[in-house]
Amino acid sequence: MTSSMVVPVIDVQNDNFKELWPTMVLAIKAASFIALDTELSGLGNRKALLAECIEDRYKAICNAARTRSILSLGFACYKKLENKDDDDTYLVQVYNLTLLCSEEYVIEPQSVQFLVQHGFDFNKQYAEGVPYLRGNDRGVDAHGMNMRMLFVELLRARKPLVLHNGLIDIVFLYQCFYAQLPDKLGTFTADLSQMFPAGIYDTKYATEYELRFAASYLEYAYKKCKLDNSKSIEAGGGRHLFLEFCKYSGPLSNYVDYRPCLAGFSPDGLLNVCQRFSAYGWCPNGSQCPLSHDTDLIIQHNEKKKKRKRKRKNSSQGKVEGAPMSKQPHMELKQDQVIPDKDTKPPPLTELVDGAQAQGPESDEKLKTKVEEGNGVREPQAVSPDEEMKTQAVSPDEEMKTDKEVERNGVSEPQPLATPDAEKKEESKRKKLEGGTHRAGFDAFMTGYIFSYAATLTERVGKPPSSESWLPECLNKVYLSGKSVPMHIVKSTFSKSFKAHLHKMDVVWGKGVVSKVEGTV
């Protein structure tokens, strides 16, 4: 199994937003791709969000975005490091922004309950949230440091945008930080194709149709990728994924939240898996469910099922196009959104997107010996021009030399054999922890990990980052719950760009640039 690690997440609030601005902008500009995730105050009518007609579905999400708000935004910047042998190594920086909409908005009780259960601090949000206004620009300094200008920096960077079950995310991002949403879906997708020329990728779609995992909610997909990567490293050969993290010191260290990603240990056969949680990532009984919601155990059981199937089948099966026939359409909501499925979330604000506990990445010390590679966590080496972002981060104070510090260095201490009573206590403890690890920043990190692992499998990542080199089969395809085909982010010859979008693009690129290049005016 994979080993433990600790992921540093920088918490951003109103009181340190300007101080951290240069760091965030540098991370965005230097990234090879950027993964995003949001926590929302609500989603409105769940039935309408899963309407059969995609146009109707879009209108329902627009209504939610115009009346609800983004409470938290997480983004993870993955910078591919060159000269790292034949493997793919990324320097990762993760940010979790607490936000506060400065106008009236709807907040749903379900959402509040879900978020509080998962450790969201509403006192902190109302006291320290970074303010913003929805819709078109109003009273905003075009050259100031605010959420709208941070989103502009994201657009100017022209980096691939990675989401998980991301339709709701991009609709909310457009409304909250960009401009008033257009009424028609065709106009919206046309705008997106101009806003993100390097492409939009949905790891929910990649997990279902490319990786073909048994389940595709965020936590499951992340842990499965992490496990498969570790197995590949142990087996040797092929391309492997390794991550490095900045080590923060000085004033920055005060803003870093080190999130432990514990190694999965599941006693064989002692715990029964909740089949509903196993398939969809959420369970209506929540923590009261008598069955296990341990994702590591779920993956372990699925792996055993797979082995048994292989034994039964002597003949190899041909490649089947499309999603596995056994897949059942289901709605997923983001953990922070309310819906039995952002993908892995309980009925409250999960993910029409994906729910999941945040866990960490893995990277390895590939230099010197490869003894610690199975870990996946590699400490950054001496600063080089390629590692400019590390200059602002040095090792955190060498506090408690406990197992956690060892884990942070990528070394996992052997665990004592667990007794049945100890195992039950551990399972109970895990279920409690389930509620405290969820953060938009963590979800963004996990989303980026899935994407980088999937890209490693294509053996294309060695090329310069471009829309051609990142999972071409998934380029500009956004997962649609309950549908066998994705939503394509393209500009139709029959659709025109929204006026508010054209005005905003003038702000991003300079007046008249978009109309001349795109011929939209």
FIDRENVEX-661715 format. One record per residue (C-alpha): z negated, y, x; residue in three letters. Coordinates in steps of 0.02 Angstrom, whole numbers, padded with zeros to 5 digits, always signed. Example, Ala and Ser with C-alpha at 12.3 -4.5 7.8 and 13.67 -1.06 7.14 Angstrom:
2
-00390-00225+00615ala/-00357-00053+00684ser/
This chain:
521
+00000+00000+00000met/+00014+00182+00049thr/-00129+00271+00135ser/-00230+00423+00089ser/-00185+00600+00135met/-00233+00779+00095val/-00107+00907+00035val/-00142+01093+00067pro/-00101+01202-00084val/-00113+01391-00071ile/-00193+01467-00224asp/-00116+01635-00271val/-00200+01758-00390gln/-00185+01944-00424asn/-00308+01992-00288asp/-00211+01905-00148asn/-00034+01911-00218phe/+00023+02057-00110lys/-00063+01987+00043glu/+00027+01821+00022leu/+00194+01899-00026trp/+00271+01892+00151pro/+00216+01712+00170thr/+00291+01659+00003met/+00455+01751+00033val/+00472+01676+00207leu/+00440+01501+00139ala/+00573+01527+00004ile/+00703+01594+00125lys/+00673+01457+00254ala/+00671+01313+00129ala/+00809+01183+00115ser/+00766+01163-00069phe/+00629+01224-00188ile/+00538+01120-00319ala/+00457+01208-00469leu/+00336+01163-00607asp/+00247+01262-00743thr/+00091+01256-00851glu/+00122+01327-01025leu/+00015+01395-01165ser/+00107+01290-01294gly/+00273+01220-01351leu/+00276+01247-01537gly/+00353+01122-01658asn/+00365+00957-01566arg/+00488+00883-01689lys/+00608+01029-01666ala/+00597+01008-01477leu/+00674+00836-01498leu/+00808+00885-01624ala/+00962+00775-01623glu/+01075+00926-01598cys/+01051+00998-01424ile/+01092+01173-01486glu/+00949+01160-01612asp/+00837+01091-01477arg/+00878+01240-01365tyr/+00838+01362-01506lys/+00668+01280-01532ala/+00626+01294-01347ile/+00684+01476-01347cys/+00568+01513-01492asn/+00424+01437-01395ala/+00468+01535-01237ala/+00476+01700-01332arg/+00306+01674-01412thr/+00210+01572-01281arg/+00184+01604-01096ser/+00178+01525-00924ile/-00004+01508-00871leu/+00029+01439-00699ser/+00180+01419-00587leu/+00190+01297-00443gly/+00325+01293-00312phe/+00347+01184-00159ala/+00463+01237-00018cys/+00537+01090+00078tyr/+00615+01139+00244lys/+00712+01001+00332lys/+00671+00994+00517leu/+00811+00949+00636glu/+00801+00846+00795asn/+00685+00719+00716lys/+00771+00559+00769asp/+00865+00471+00630asp/+00736+00502+00494asp/+00717+00646+00374asp/+00568+00758+00408thr/+00518+00907+00304tyr/+00394+01047+00330leu/+00314+01075+00159val/+00224+01228+00092gln/+00148+01221-00082val/+00093+01370-00188tyr/-00002+01373-00352asn/+00008+01541-00443leu/-00114+01583-00583thr/-00025+01699-00704leu/-00070+01810-00852leu/+00057+01873-00978cys/+00017+02057-01013ser/+00066+02051-01196glu/+00016+01949-01347glu/+00061+01766-01341tyr/+00019+01607-01434val/-00097+01481-01354ile/-00115+01313-01440glu/-00283+01224-01454pro/-00202+01062-01396gln/-00142+01148-01241ser/-00312+01223-01203val/-00398+01055-01223gln/-00273+00967-01114phe/-00277+01097-00977leu/-00466+01110-00974val/-00477+00921-00966gln/-00366+00929-00812his/-00466+01062-00724gly/-00377+01222-00776phe/-00494+01372-00763asp/-00459+01494-00905phe/-00596+01613-00846asn/-00507+01626-00680lys/-00340+01651-00766gln/-00398+01798-00873tyr/-00496+01876-00731ala/-00373+01851-00588glu/-00204+01802-00659gly/-00049+01888-00588val/+00016+02000-00730pro/+00193+01995-00797tyr/+00294+02044-00952leu/+00419+01930-01039arg/+00600+01970-01080gly/+00703+02109-01002asn/+00637+02219-00862asp/+00509+02345-00924arg/+00409+02462-00816gly/+00444+02358-00662val/+00465+02429-00489asp/+00631+02354-00430ala/+00566+02355-00252his/+00386+02310-00288gly/+00290+02150-00263met/+00276+02065-00432asn/+00324+01904-00519met/+00497+01967-00569arg/+00539+02016-00392met/+00474+01849-00328leu/+00595+01764-00447phe/+00732+01880-00383val/+00690+01822-00205glu/+00710+01644-00265leu/+00883+01683-00333leu/+00936+01778-00177arg/+00887+01630-00069ala/+01026+01526-00151arg/+00929+01364-00129lys/+00944+01207-00235pro/+00816+01212-00376leu/+00725+01048-00414val/+00631+01014-00576leu/+00564+00861-00667his/+00620+00846-00848asn/+00655+01028-00823gly/+00743+01098-00977leu/+00583+01178-01044ile/+00539+01245-00872asp/+00702+01336-00844ile/+00703+01410-01020val/+00526+01479-00994phe/+00567+01541-00818leu/+00719+01636-00885tyr/+00620+01718-01026gln/+00462+01757-00927cys/+00532+01819-00761phe/+00716+01855-00786tyr/+00781+01922-00952ala/+00784+01898-01139gln/+00856+01726-01178leu/+01032+01716-01249pro/+01049+01642-01423asp/+01178+01511-01376lys/+01154+01363-01261leu/+01330+01384-01186gly/+01287+01561-01132thr/+01123+01502-01058phe/+01203+01365-00953thr/+01339+01486-00897ala/+01205+01606-00836asp/+01111+01468-00745leu/+01268+01415-00653ser/+01279+01591-00580gln/+01093+01610-00549met/+01082+01448-00448phe/+01248+01422-00359pro/+01171+01288-00246ala/+01135+01185-00400gly/+00994+01126-00512ile/+00926+00949-00496tyr/+00814+00854-00616asp/+00711+00715-00537thr/+00679+00640-00710lys/+00866+00611-00724tyr/+00874+00546-00545ala/+00730+00426-00577thr/+00805+00357-00737glu/+00989+00345-00690tyr/+00995+00335-00500glu/+00832+00257-00440leu/+00813+00156-00601arg/+00625+00140-00594phe/+00530+00045-00729ala/+00453+00211-00783ala/+00501+00390-00744ser/+00353+00501-00781tyr/+00307+00612-00636leu/+00155+00525-00562glu/+00234+00353-00575tyr/+00398+00410-00496ala/+00307+00499-00354tyr/+00193+00353-00312lys/+00336+00228-00325lys/+00442+00332-00204cys/+00293+00346-00087lys/+00261+00159-00092leu/+00445+00115-00065asp/+00454+00236+00081asn/+00301+00158+00162ser/+00373-00017+00140lys/+00536+00040+00218ser/+00443+00113+00367ile/+00348-00049+00393glu/+00508-00151+00380ala/+00601-00037+00501gly/+00783+00012+00494gly/+00868+00135+00377gly/+00816+00314+00345arg/+00636+00360+00308his/+00549+00513+00238leu/+00413+00604+00335phe/+00319+00762+00289leu/+00228+00891+00393glu/+00108+01025+00329phe/+00056+01191+00398cys/-00122+01203+00463lys/-00197+01362+00396tyr/-00327+01468+00486ser/-00394+01645+00478gly/-00386+01737+00311pro/-00257+01615+00243leu/-00378+01470+00256ser/-00485+01551+00121asn/-00345+01525-00006tyr/-00305+01344+00033val/-00356+01207-00086asp/-00348+01039+00001tyr/-00304+00911-00130arg/-00344+00730-00084pro/-00214+00599-00125cys/-00311+00438-00119leu/-00234+00275-00063ala/-00206+00157-00207gly/-00318+00004-00213phe/-00314-00104-00366ser/-00410-00266-00381pro/-00293-00406-00427asp/-00302-00463-00606gly/-00471-00384-00647leu/-00405-00238-00748leu/-00287-00237-00897asn/-00151-00105-00897val/-00124+00011-01046cys/+00055-00027-01092gln/+00082+00140-01177arg/+00024+00237-01025phe/+00123+00120-00914ser/+00284+00160-01005ala/+00265+00344-01048tyr/+00129+00416-00938gly/+00014+00465-01081trp/-00100+00378-01205cys/-00166+00447-01371pro/-00339+00379-01327asn/-00347+00475-01164gly/-00499+00438-01057ser/-00575+00339-01202gln/-00444+00204-01184cys/-00527+00039-01131pro/-00371-00011-01033leu/-00324+00050-00861ser/-00220+00208-00832his/-00218+00179-00645asp/-00040+00216-00590thr/-00061+00115-00431asp/-00109-00037-00534leu/+00037-00007-00652ile/+00159-00003-00506ile/+00079-00159-00433gln/+00102-00253-00598his/+00282-00194-00613asn/+00319-00253-00437glu/+00253-00425-00480lys/+00357-00431-00638lys/+00509-00388-00536lys/+00475-00530-00414lys/+00454-00655-00555arg/+00619-00600-00631lys/+00707-00625-00465arg/+00640-00801-00452lys/+00701-00843-00626arg/+00875-00777-00594lys/+00974-00873-00467asn/+01128-00770-00491ser/+01136-00587-00444ser/+01173-00463-00581gln/+01316-00341-00573gly/+01282-00155-00571lys/+01260-00086-00745val/+01313+00090-00782glu/+01195+00208-00871gly/+01011+00188-00906ala/+00934+00014-00916pro/+00953-00060-01090met/+00766-00089-01097ser/+00734+00098-01091lys/+00671+00173-01251gln/+00704+00355-01287pro/+00544+00451-01278his/+00490+00629-01272met/+00403+00691-01119glu/+00311+00847-01095leu/+00245+00929-00945lys/+00070+00896-00907gln/+00036+01074-00936asp/+00135+01084-01090gln/+00090+01002-01249val/+00184+00851-01300ile/+00157+00669-01276pro/+00280+00674-01138asp/+00323+00809-01014lys/+00333+00641-00958asp/+00167+00585-00923thr/+00056+00685-01028lys/-00048+00662-01178pro/+00005+00740-01338pro/-00062+00904-01279pro/+00058+01003-01177leu/+00119+00866-01070thr/+00293+00872-01022glu/+00428+00865-01134leu/+00420+00870-00959val/+00311+00754-00864asp/+00130+00721-00847gly/+00041+00665-00696ala/-00103+00683-00582gln/-00056+00770-00427ala/-00057+00665-00276gln/+00002+00704-00104gly/+00151+00669+00006pro/+00169+00567+00158glu/+00233+00605+00329ser/+00208+00524+00497asp/+00181+00547+00679glu/+00345+00486+00736lys/+00329+00560+00908leu/+00233+00455+01031lys/+00204+00286+00949thr/+00246+00244+00770lys/+00077+00169+00739val/+00034+00294+00602glu/+00202+00297+00518glu/+00150+00192+00370gly/+00042+00338+00323asn/+00172+00464+00297gly/+00068+00611+00355val/+00116+00689+00518arg/+00025+00831+00602glu/+00140+00973+00656pro/+00178+00972+00842gln/+00198+01118+00960ala/+00278+01271+00883val/+00465+01281+00904ser/+00594+01406+00839pro/+00629+01283+00700asp/+00448+01291+00647glu/+00428+01479+00625glu/+00330+01460+00466met/+00192+01372+00560lys/+00149+01526+00662thr/+00045+01593+00520gln/-00048+01429+00501ala/-00163+01347+00624val/-00279+01201+00602ser/-00414+01230+00473pro/-00592+01234+00536asp/-00639+01064+00597glu/-00764+01036+00464glu/-00847+00874+00418met/-00778+00736+00525lys/-00781+00617+00382thr/-00655+00498+00312asp/-00566+00645+00233lys/-00531+00723+00401glu/-00468+00557+00464val/-00356+00542+00311glu/-00290+00717+00339arg/-00233+00662+00510asn/-00137+00521+00435gly/-00258+00381+00480val/-00336+00278+00343ser/-00500+00192+00377glu/-00514+00011+00321pro/-00602-00002+00154gln/-00741-00127+00121pro/-00704-00268+00001leu/-00753-00216-00174ala/-00864-00318-00287thr/-00823-00334-00472pro/-00961-00208-00516asp/-00902-00088-00382ala/-00725-00107-00444glu/-00776-00062-00620lys/-00868+00091-00557lys/-00718+00141-00453glu/-00603+00124-00603glu/-00721+00229-00708ser/-00729+00359-00570lys/-00540+00364-00559arg/-00523+00394-00745lys/-00639+00543-00729lys/-00544+00609-00579leu/-00386+00592-00681glu/-00432+00754-00767gly/-00463+00860-00613gly/-00313+00834-00502thr/-00177+00910-00610his/-00102+01074-00550arg/+00070+01155-00563ala/+00074+01164-00374gly/+00040+00977-00357phe/+00171+00934-00487asp/+00297+01040-00393ala/+00251+00949-00233phe/+00274+00778-00314met/+00440+00834-00388thr/+00501+00886-00216gly/+00443+00722-00141tyr/+00543+00619-00266ile/+00697+00725-00232phe/+00684+00715-00043ser/+00656+00526-00050tyr/+00805+00501-00165ala/+00911+00610-00051ala/+00856+00505+00098thr/+00925+00351+00011leu/+01096+00431-00002thr/+01098+00456+00187glu/+01178+00624+00159arg/+01032+00737+00200val/+01083+00752+00382gly/+01221+00872+00330lys/+01186+01058+00313pro/+01104+01089+00143pro/+01236+01124+00012ser/+01277+01074-00165ser/+01383+00935-00091glu/+01247+00855+00012ser/+01102+00838-00111trp/+01119+00694-00232leu/+01295+00738-00292pro/+01279+00617-00439glu/+01134+00721-00505cys/+01201+00896-00471leu/+01174+01013-00620asn/+01120+00873-00737lys/+00961+00905-00834val/+00872+00761-00921tyr/+00868+00763-01111leu/+00730+00663-01195ser/+00799+00531-01312gly/+00978+00558-01254lys/+01087+00443-01148ser/+01178+00589-01069val/+01108+00741-00977pro/+01137+00926-01010met/+01267+00992-00887his/+01238+01162-00806ile/+01415+01229-00805val/+01508+01384-00858lys/+01630+01342-00996ser/+01794+01436-01007thr/+01744+01475-01186phe/+01573+01549-01148ser/+01532+01722-01083lys/+01383+01775-00981ser/+01242+01864-01071phe/+01238+02055-01051lys/+01056+02051-00998ala/+01103+01922-00866his/+01245+02030-00798leu/+01126+02177-00784his/+00998+02069-00696lys/+01127+02001-00574met/+01169+02180-00529asp/+00987+02199-00478val/+00995+02038-00377val/+01161+02062-00289trp/+01208+02244-00313gly/+01302+02333-00451lys/+01473+02265-00491gly/+01464+02115-00374val/+01452+01984-00510val/+01588+02058-00619ser/+01710+02067-00474lys/+01674+01892-00410val/+01659+01803-00577glu/+01779+01908-00678gly/+01653+01919-00818thr/+01681+02102-00858val/
